[in-house]
Amino acid sequence: MGLDDKIKNAAENIAGKAKEAAGKATNNERLEAEGQADQTKAHTKQAGENVKDAFK
């Protein structure tokens, strides 16, 4: 996994956490769910990159 990919995934995860926190703070369930989805997406990408790295 390249450093760029790691940074992008970390940034997406952090953005998801921020979005989830904002949703909780404003009692906005849709925003909270979007944040959780963004985090899941980032974790999935990270796992895929880890699998690719394992076969190098």
Summary of the structure (lengths in Angstrom):
residues: 56
radius of gyration: 13.2
end to end distance: 9.9
largest distance: 45.0
contacts: 160
relative contact order: 0.20
helix: 88%
strand: 0%
